């Protein structure tokens, strides 16, 4: 099952709503900036479902190449659907349930009306406990992938300007920076011997 980090109280509330959405067959909209965890939450709700990019899905619907019926799917960037009537007709005719993702709540009203629940995920700057947990997760990931010992949190560069996207990069950069520093130290020690 997809992991959705929920240490802050707002994230715990969102996770409780997501658990409810696992049990009930309603359409839901997940809102938030890039990198806040929208896809992770959608995959937590529908772990077996495909993620469709809205523009590609709309083209496939228009070209009549999809054979989905009575399924639940995840639609990323639902705000990019331009042929709303075609999309809504396809959902209804094929009994499709959707968990949709959007960076904006500025959607066509017809589209907004199909969602029973809206979940808005705040930026990491407003989720201090989640950020700590993500720093730990990405640090362990970097340590494992780069085959390096864990770096103390005090030495990690933390950048949450673009949420998890910049956070993960900054943690990996910290590890690469530490590795270069230790390589320089080792080479200067061997030069002296």
Secondary structure as GFF3:
##gff-version 3
##sequence-region A 1 193
A	DSSP	alpha_helix	9	23	.	.	.	ID=ss1
A	DSSP	beta_strand	28	31	.	.	.	ID=ss2
A	DSSP	alpha_helix	38	45	.	.	.	ID=ss3
A	DSSP	beta_strand	51	53	.	.	.	ID=ss4
A	DSSP	alpha_helix	54	62	.	.	.	ID=ss5
A	DSSP	beta_strand	72	76	.	.	.	ID=ss6
A	DSSP	three_ten_helix	78	80	.	.	.	ID=ss7
A	DSSP	alpha_helix	84	93	.	.	.	ID=ss8
A	DSSP	beta_strand	97	102	.	.	.	ID=ss9
A	DSSP	alpha_helix	109	112	.	.	.	ID=ss10
A	DSSP	beta_strand	117	120	.	.	.	ID=ss11
A	DSSP	three_ten_helix	124	126	.	.	.	ID=ss12
A	DSSP	alpha_helix	128	145	.	.	.	ID=ss13
A	DSSP	three_ten_helix	153	155	.	.	.	ID=ss14
A	DSSP	alpha_helix	163	192	.	.	.	ID=ss15
###
